[in-house]
Amino acid sequence: FIGGEIMKKFIVAVLVVCMVAMMGMAAFAADAVVTKFDAADIEAFLAPQDLSGFGGITAPTLSKVDGGVKVECDEKSSVQSFLIKDADVLKAVSSISQKYVRVYVEAGSADIALRLTWKDSDSNEIAIDCSSAVLIGNDGSKPKITTTDGGSFGTNSAVVIPANFKGYAFFAMADMTMQGPWNKGSYDASKLAMFVLDIRNGQNSSYILREVALTDSTEGPVATADVTTIAFAAAAVLSCGALTVVRKKK
C-alpha cells in the first residue's frame, strides 16, 4: 500500500514536470519582433526615404500613437518607403528561421498597397510574391487577397490593404522570389543591408503601423503564459495528487 502511494506521488510529480515544461515552452516561444514602431525606432531608422525627385512626391507626417506610428499623407504623398537599417533589426530579419513576416496595419479611408523588400550591399533587391499573402482582421474577417505592382517589381509584389482594414498581413518567406528590375546579380542574404516597407496609394488618407514580426503561424500573435500561470497550474496538479492520496487513505 505504501509502495502504491509512493508510485502515485511519483506519477503526479512527473505530470507536474511535463505540464510545467509544456507551459514553459508556450511562454518562451515568442515571435521574433522586428519593430513595434516605438519612438526610438522612428527616430533612429524609420524616417521615410526622400522621394521628392520622383515627380514631387511629398513626405508624410509621422506621429507616435499608442503602440505604433501614424502616417498621414497629403495629395502628393503617393509613396512611402521606410528604410530599416538598425543593426539589431537587420540581424533579426537576416537570421530568418520563421515561415512568415507579420505586419500589423490599420488602413484609413483609402486602400493602400504594401510591399516588403530586402536589399543587399550590392544594391540588389528582392520582394515577396504576395499572391499567397493572408489578411486577418481583428474581427476575424479574411479579406480576399488582391495584389498589385509595388513599384516595378511585378504584378504580385504588393498586397492591397483594403480601406478601414484593421489587423494583420502575413507574407510567406518562401515567396521571396521577385527580383528588382535593377538587380546587378542574384540576391545574397549574407549581404543584407536594409529592410524596406514600401507603401503606396494612401493620398489624402492615413494609416497606422504597429508591428513587424517574424512568425511560424498565420494565427496572429502567440499568446504567452506567464510565470504565475505556470505556478498556479503546477500547484493545482499537486493539490489534486495530494487529495487523491488522502482519499485513498480514508
Salt bridges, closest charged atoms under 4 A:
ASP31 OD2 - ARG102 NH1 2.71
GLU106 OE2 - ARG210 NE 3.09
ASP122 OD2 - LYS191 NZ 2.95
GLU125 OE1 - LYS119 NZ 3.66
ASP198 OD2 - ARG115 NH1 3.77
ASP198 OD1 - ARG200 NE 2.56
GLU211 OE2 - LYS36 NZ 3.01
GLU211 OE1 - ARG102 NH2 2.79
